[in-house]
Every structure is written in C-alpha cells, then in structure tokens.
Amino acid sequence: MMMPDTSRRLLLVGNKWLSRDIMQAMTPYGWSITHSETPEEATIRLSENDHRVGVMLIESNSARYQRSMEELICRERVCWLAILDSSLLSHPDTRLFIHQALYAYQTLPFDPQKTHTLLESALDMANISPTVTIGRSWSSHRANEYGMVGNSAMTTRLYQAIDKIAAVEAPVLITGESGTGKELTARAIHEHSTRRSGPFNTINCGALPAGLIQSELFGHEKGAFTGASQSKAGIIESTSGGTLFFDEIGDLPLDMQVNLLRFLENHRVMRVGGLKERPVDVRVLAATHVDLEKAVREGHFREDLYHRLNVLQVCTPALRERPEDIDPLARFFFRKFSRERSAGVRGFSRESMIVMRQYGWPGNIRELVNRVRRAMVMCDQRLITPADLGLERRQCAFRHAVMLEQARDIAEREAIRSALARNKHKILHAARELGVSRVTLYRLIEKHGIDRHSVSVDDEEADQPPRVTPLPSL
Ligand SMILES: Nc1ncnc2c1ncn2[C@@H]1O[C@H](COP(=O)(O)OP(=O)(O)OP(=O)(O)O)[C@@H](O)[C@H]1O
C-alpha cells in the first residue's frame, strides 16, 4: 500500500455515501483526500489546503446547484473532474458545463480503476503549470450583475457611472458609437434603480411610423381617428412605475420633441383625442450615436430638449478603447452560441485571439458577437481560426498601422481627461500641466469629442463670451 502523499491532495465535493466509497478505493493509490458535502464548505477547504485536483459528485441539474459549483471551480487553481449519473447528461446546461469547464467526467457506477487513471492524468495536467485551472476560464463565460462582460478600467468606470445614475431620478443621455452597449447600459440603470420591479420599455425612435408616433407614445381615446375603436394607453403610460428608454433619440421628429419636452417637465400625458391630462411616473433614458450638439446647431434637435435630457450623461466606450475586454467577451459569446451548436468546436486558436486583439472593431461589441457566431458556424476544426472570423492576416497587417494611431489617440485623450479632472476642469491650468496652449487644448478637446461643457471657464477667460456649463458627464 502506498503512503498518502501531500502533493496528491484530492478534494471531493458532494454526496457523503459515494464519497466514502471513493475515499476507500483511492487512498491505497496514495491520495490524501478531503471531503466537503457542499460547494460552500469546499471553498473553505480549498483556502486551508493546496489541492491540485478536485472531483465533484454532481447530483442535480438545478440552476442554483450548478451556480454554486461554477463559483467553486472559478475560485481556485484546481483541475476538476466530475462523477455523475448518466441521466444528468441529458440536460444541455450540464453537458456544456462539463464540456467547457471541467477536465473530464465519469458516469456511475463508480469504477475505481478508471477514476485512478483519470486522477493521475488530471494531476499531470495541474502540474504542467502552477497556474493551470481548467475551470477558471469559465468565470469569463458569465455576465455580471450589469448583464455585461468586461473588467477593463473603462468598463469598470461605466459600471460605477451606472451605480451613481441608478440612484437618482433625473433623465440620462447615453452616448457612444453604435454597438457599444447603450441599450444594455439603459437596462442596467433600470435594474439597479428602485424602479427595477416596474417595466423597462424601449422605443426605437427611428422605427416609429410617422403618422402613429403621437398615439404610440401618448395613447388615444376611442374615436380619436379612423380605426381607433378602443381607447388605448400609449407606451409612456404603460411604463408607469418603470423606465422608458428612447433609443436613437436624434431620430425623433421635431414636433414629437416638443411633446416629449412637455412630458419631461410636467410628467403628464394627454391621449390623442383626450380632454384631460393624466399624471405618469416614468423615468426617461435616451441614447444616441450621433452628435446631438451638432444636431442642435443644425436645427434637427431642439436645444431645450437636449439640455433637459443631458442632465446626466454616460458614454459607452468603443471596443478599441478597451482591448482588455476582447478576450472575455469573445469567450462569453463562444459559450453562449455553443448552446446552439453541437460541441465540436473547442475554442479559439492562439492566432485568432491575437488577431482579435489587434483588430479595430468599427462595429464594436455587436460586430464581435456577429463574427464569433459566424465563426462557430464556419469552423470545421476544433479551434476557430482568423479565417473563420473573417479576420485574415492581410486585413490585420493593414490594421497594425491603424492600431498605432489609435493607441496614440487613446493615450492623448486619456491624458487630457485626467489633466482636466485633476485641475477641476479649468482649461488654463490643464493646458499648463499638459504643456500646450489653451487654444491647442481646445482644439484637442474638440478633436477627441471630450465633453466641452465639462470644462470650466478660468478667471483669466472671463472676458470671453459665456459658455453654457451643465453638469459634468459621468
Ligand atoms: N459589455 C457587454 N457585455 C456583453 N455583451 C455586450 C456588452 N455590450 C454590448 N453587448 C452586446 O452587444 C450588442 C450591442 O449592444 P447594444 O444594442 O446595447 O448596443 P447599442 O450601443 O445600443 O447599439 P446601437 O447604437 O446600434 O443601438 C448586444 O448584443 C449586446 O448584448
């Protein structure tokens, strides 16, 4: 009989009776075995001892049980196996979890010889690298409490802005390029606010049929127009107690802008053909990917509505400004689409990961979603290649040059933003710190689309024409 070897520590999680059989059968092979009945208890055992191999005895397909197992395997550097009844494999989520997050599995009845072979190879795997963790990559497969994926500094700032904005009631303007997550941000604000139990509704302002906008938004009374056989509440009224998100607010026709402004000021709606106004408690969020200030200058958007909506502003950063998020996002969508497709494709090749990091993503996260989805269909090997993603070398070689320029731009924009923040948004002080003239700093602020209103007028500038200075953007 072999003596227990402390480098061969095995953690068993789950059913007490089966664990007893496994302990009895595996100890003679030199394994030092600890048993925990629950994943929570197993987490404590892992923090006490350095285990390299874990076996989970999967007993249920329930989402709650699976979540606790997922949390466990994402936490520590352990190579995980599963033993389970074959009936549990009929559940797609369990199959996916085993396939993507665990090193291997075995079905019951328990076979000591097979388990021994698997444990040995799991230990070899764990010993290849001190950081090996089959389960850890699984953590990037789950969206966070904001329904989003990504932990870059820029995305973390977005989460912080969502928290602050969710705690108040004022309207919000969400700006950002197309596909950067403006709608997700609006949802996250709603979900984190006290309105979370109320409805969240979206109006796509560009898609509303011109003749019906008024009644869609404000509702109508019976007989108000041909075909109005019943009274009907509009979407504003139906969102009572919740949050209404105006997507592409820049597309709202000018006459409707007046009505929306009135609603934002008195929180009352008048149905088409109605005689009395009704009070409605709705929070309004709006998003745009166009420059609304420019639209105001060109007369396409009402300035008063712009200021009413722009009380709080949050900007969703372009994906090229947060390249650290590309890996976790790609893996997240890979997992998501694995549910749609049989499990032949195992992941991304190293080269495709590199290429994705180098690519400029003009269509942002929406483009990444579409490319990953397409690649999973096109891929006929185990790993997705750059060609499957439609990102061949030639395309990317060209983008290297773009990347350098982008990198400079990002660094310049960050330096300006930080200097402004450090100098309480005083333009002259920030310009001095950056070693440029005030005029140059204004030009750079314009170039990078930094919110000019967040810049205060310095004392020395008092002779300049006054500028409107709303609240700084978050
Ligand atoms: N951080 C994120 N994590 C996971 N998925 C994201 C994230 N951000 C955006 N997405 C996904 O990217 C896609 C585009 O997001 P969304 O529709 O919110 O963008 P948008 O800025 O509103 O786009 P548009 O301006 O074109 O309306 C959606 O599928 C969304 O689920």
Ligand as a Chemical Component Dictionary entry (heavy atoms), coordinates in Angstrom:
data_LIG
# 
_chem_comp.id                   LIG 
_chem_comp.type                 NON-POLYMER 
_chem_comp.pdbx_formal_charge   0 
_chem_comp.three_letter_code    LIG 
# 
loop_
_chem_comp_atom.comp_id 
_chem_comp_atom.atom_id 
_chem_comp_atom.alt_atom_id 
_chem_comp_atom.type_symbol 
_chem_comp_atom.charge 
_chem_comp_atom.model_Cartn_x 
_chem_comp_atom.model_Cartn_y 
_chem_comp_atom.model_Cartn_z 
_chem_comp_atom.pdbx_ordinal 
LIG N1  N1  N 0 -20.315 44.688 -22.032 1  
LIG C1  C1  C 0 -21.053 43.829 -22.755 2  
LIG N2  N2  N 0 -21.083 42.537 -22.422 3  
LIG C2  C2  C 0 -21.790 41.647 -23.151 4  
LIG N3  N3  N 0 -22.488 41.978 -24.255 5  
LIG C3  C3  C 0 -22.498 43.252 -24.635 6  
LIG C4  C4  C 0 -21.792 44.252 -23.911 7  
LIG N4  N4  N 0 -22.010 45.441 -24.507 8  
LIG C5  C5  C 0 -22.790 45.198 -25.575 9  
LIG N5  N5  N 0 -23.094 43.889 -25.654 10 
LIG C6  C6  C 0 -23.891 43.218 -26.703 11 
LIG O1  O1  O 0 -23.569 43.894 -27.919 12 
LIG C7  C7  C 0 -24.728 44.071 -28.722 13 
LIG C8  C8  C 0 -24.971 45.551 -28.944 14 
LIG O2  O2  O 0 -25.345 46.161 -27.703 15 
LIG P1  P1  P 0 -26.451 47.319 -27.624 16 
LIG O3  O3  O 0 -27.615 47.024 -28.510 17 
LIG O4  O4  O 0 -26.732 47.590 -26.188 18 
LIG O5  O5  O 0 -25.587 48.476 -28.268 19 
LIG P2  P2  P 0 -26.036 49.932 -28.702 20 
LIG O6  O6  O 0 -24.901 50.823 -28.371 21 
LIG O7  O7  O 0 -27.385 50.247 -28.090 22 
LIG O8  O8  O 0 -26.165 49.773 -30.277 23 
LIG P3  P3  P 0 -26.920 50.763 -31.326 24 
LIG O9  O9  O 0 -26.336 52.120 -31.170 25 
LIG O10 O10 O 0 -26.605 50.177 -32.660 26 
LIG O11 O11 O 0 -28.393 50.701 -30.959 27 
LIG C9  C9  C 0 -25.862 43.381 -27.979 28 
LIG O12 O12 O 0 -25.936 42.055 -28.451 29 
LIG C10 C10 C 0 -25.396 43.396 -26.531 30 
LIG O13 O13 O 0 -25.976 42.352 -25.811 31 
# 
loop_
_chem_comp_bond.comp_id 
_chem_comp_bond.atom_id_1 
_chem_comp_bond.atom_id_2 
_chem_comp_bond.value_order 
_chem_comp_bond.pdbx_ordinal 
LIG N1  C1  SING 1  
LIG C1  N2  SING 2  
LIG C1  C4  DOUB 3  
LIG N2  C2  DOUB 4  
LIG C2  N3  SING 5  
LIG N3  C3  DOUB 6  
LIG C3  C4  SING 7  
LIG C3  N5  SING 8  
LIG C4  N4  SING 9  
LIG N4  C5  DOUB 10 
LIG C5  N5  SING 11 
LIG N5  C6  SING 12 
LIG C6  O1  SING 13 
LIG C6  C10 SING 14 
LIG O1  C7  SING 15 
LIG C7  C8  SING 16 
LIG C7  C9  SING 17 
LIG C8  O2  SING 18 
LIG O2  P1  SING 19 
LIG P1  O3  DOUB 20 
LIG P1  O4  SING 21 
LIG P1  O5  SING 22 
LIG O5  P2  SING 23 
LIG P2  O6  DOUB 24 
LIG P2  O7  SING 25 
LIG P2  O8  SING 26 
LIG O8  P3  SING 27 
LIG P3  O9  DOUB 28 
LIG P3  O10 SING 29 
LIG P3  O11 SING 30 
LIG C9  O12 SING 31 
LIG C9  C10 SING 32 
LIG C10 O13 SING 33 
# 
